[in-house]
């Protein structure tokens, strides 16, 4: 089991990953709103690569569906 110091050591890395994900999400939400979810998903995964963050398939799918139908 990890202790609190493990989390404290990982926190800066985690914060950077969240920042990178938010940048990718904002970009794709701006450029792909209302487009079909599969197209949005592909673009989001590509943006994640550009920003240096790996986006899990389930997260990409959920975000793509929300961007496609205007919920995000």
C-alpha positions in Angstrom: 0.0 0.0 0.0 1.3 3.4 -0.9 1.8 6.1 1.7 1.1 9.8 1.6 4.7 10.6 0.6 4.3 8.5 -2.6 1.3 10.7 -3.6 3.2 13.9 -2.8 6.0 12.8 -5.0 3.7 12.0 -7.9 1.5 15.1 -7.5 3.5 17.4 -9.8 3.5 14.8 -12.6 -0.2 14.2 -12.2 -0.9 17.9 -12.3 1.1 18.3 -15.5 -0.8 15.4 -17.1 -4.2 17.0 -16.2 -3.0 20.3 -17.6 -2.0 18.6 -20.9 -5.3 16.7 -21.1 -7.2 19.9 -20.5 -5.3 21.6 -23.4 -6.1 18.7 -25.7 -9.7 18.7 -24.7 -10.1 22.4 -25.1 -8.6 22.3 -28.5 -10.8 19.5 -29.8 -13.9 20.9 -28.2 -13.3 24.2 -30.0 -12.5 22.6 -33.4 -14.8 19.5 -33.4 -18.0 20.5 -31.6 -21.0 18.8 -33.2 -18.9 16.5 -35.4 -19.5 12.7 -35.3 -18.1 11.1 -32.1 -15.7 8.7 -34.0 -14.1 11.8 -35.7 -13.9 13.6 -32.4 -12.4 10.6 -30.6 -9.7 10.3 -33.3 -8.9 14.0 -33.1 -8.8 13.9 -29.3 -6.4 11.0 -29.2 -4.1 12.7 -31.7 -4.2 15.9 -29.7 -3.3 13.9 -26.6 -0.2 12.6 -28.5 0.7 16.2 -29.5 0.4 17.4 -25.9 2.3 14.4 -24.6 -0.5 12.8 -22.6 -2.0 9.3 -23.0 -5.8 9.4 -23.0 -7.5 6.2 -22.0 -9.8 4.8 -24.7 -12.8 5.0 -22.3 -12.1 8.6 -21.4 -11.6 9.5 -25.1 -14.9 7.8 -26.1 -16.9 9.5 -23.3 -15.4 13.0 -24.1 -15.9 12.4 -27.8 -19.6 11.6 -27.3 -20.1 14.6 -25.1 -18.3 17.0 -27.6 -20.3 15.5 -30.5 -23.7 16.1 -28.9 -22.8 19.4 -27.2 -22.7 18.3 -23.6 -19.1 19.3 -23.2 
